[in-house]
Amino acid sequence: MSAPTNRVCHFVIDCSDLDRATEFWTTALYANVVTVNPQSTDIYRKLRLPNSDINILLQQTDDPPKTEKSRMHLDIETEDVDAEVRRLVALGAIKVDHQQTRGWDFWILADPDGNEICVLDATALSAVRPR
């Protein structure tokens, strides 16, 4: 019996306002909106990232906001963390925490729906990337 094949195709982000989330995430990630089934446009928006095969799927939900820490989040790497944090805050993100005690210096932000985003220094990460 052969092993099943699979791949990650989407990273799904819940949101309460699909249009606001689309504006935030397309600008934040330099992404393009991709057409979805017309019956799904009130619930989903699919975003194509410029340098990845993984798509972001924004999902409109009426669920109450979570009050506990999210167990998954996006890491955004950049060569200028301070400039990227300022850019994301100008788009509507909120600063949550500035971490400097784990051997890394990074910011934790929240998008307009409270979903966490970490902003990391790309040059610091190059030392731990697989070769």
C-alpha positions in Angstrom: 0.0 0.0 0.0 1.5 3.4 -1.0 1.6 6.2 1.4 -0.9 9.0 0.8 0.4 12.2 -0.5 -0.6 15.6 0.8 0.6 19.2 1.1 -0.4 22.3 3.0 -2.5 24.4 0.6 -4.0 27.1 2.9 -3.4 28.8 6.2 -6.8 29.8 7.3 -7.4 33.0 9.3 -10.7 33.6 10.9 -12.1 37.1 10.7 -15.3 39.0 11.7 -15.2 41.5 8.8 -14.1 39.9 5.5 -13.5 43.1 3.6 -11.5 44.6 6.5 -9.4 41.4 6.8 -8.9 41.3 3.0 -7.6 44.9 3.0 -5.3 44.3 6.0 -3.8 41.0 4.9 -3.4 41.8 1.2 -1.5 44.9 2.1 0.4 43.3 5.0 1.6 40.3 3.0 1.8 42.0 -0.5 -0.8 39.3 -1.6 -3.2 39.2 -4.4 -6.9 38.1 -4.1 -7.6 34.9 -6.0 -11.1 34.1 -7.4 -13.1 31.6 -5.3 -16.3 29.9 -6.1 -19.0 32.6 -6.4 -21.1 30.8 -3.8 -18.3 31.2 -1.3 -17.4 34.9 -1.7 -19.5 35.9 1.4 -17.5 33.5 3.5 -14.0 33.2 2.0 -11.3 35.2 0.4 -8.2 33.4 -1.0 -4.9 35.3 -1.0 -1.9 34.3 -3.1 1.4 35.2 -1.5 4.1 36.5 -3.8 6.9 34.0 -2.7 5.0 30.9 -1.6 2.9 28.0 -2.8 0.8 28.2 0.4 -2.3 30.4 0.2 -4.0 32.4 2.9 -7.7 31.7 3.2 -9.7 34.3 5.1 -12.8 32.9 6.7 -15.7 35.1 7.8 -17.0 33.8 11.1 -19.5 34.9 13.7 -17.8 33.0 16.4 -17.0 35.1 19.5 -13.4 36.3 19.7 -11.0 34.0 21.4 -9.7 35.1 24.8 -6.9 32.6 25.0 -3.6 32.5 23.3 -3.7 31.2 19.7 -1.8 28.0 19.2 -0.9 28.9 15.6 0.2 32.1 14.0 2.1 33.6 11.1 5.8 34.6 11.4 6.8 37.5 9.0 10.5 37.9 8.5 11.9 41.2 7.4 15.3 42.9 7.2 13.9 46.0 9.2 11.7 44.8 12.1 11.0 48.3 13.4 9.9 49.6 9.9 7.7 46.5 9.4 6.1 46.8 12.8 5.3 50.5 12.1 3.9 49.6 8.7 1.6 46.8 10.1 0.5 49.1 13.0 -0.4 51.8 10.5 -2.6 49.1 8.7 -4.5 48.3 11.9 -2.3 45.8 13.8 -1.8 46.2 17.6 1.4 45.7 19.4 1.0 42.9 21.9 4.6 42.2 23.2 8.2 42.7 22.4 10.1 39.5 23.1 13.8 39.6 23.8 14.2 36.7 26.3 14.1 33.6 24.1 17.4 34.2 22.2 15.4 36.1 19.6 14.4 39.7 19.4 10.9 39.9 17.8 7.5 41.6 18.1 4.2 40.0 18.6 1.3 41.9 17.0 -2.4 41.2 16.6 -4.4 41.8 13.4 -7.7 43.8 13.6 -9.4 40.5 14.6 -6.9 39.7 17.3 -5.0 37.0 15.4 -1.3 36.9 16.4 1.5 37.8 14.0 5.2 37.7 14.9 7.7 40.0 13.1 11.2 38.6 13.1 14.6 39.7 11.8 15.4 37.8 8.7 19.1 38.1 9.1 18.9 36.5 12.6 16.9 33.6 11.3 19.5 32.8 8.5 21.7 31.1 11.1 19.0 28.4 11.9 17.7 27.7 8.4 18.4 24.3 6.9 21.0 24.2 4.3 
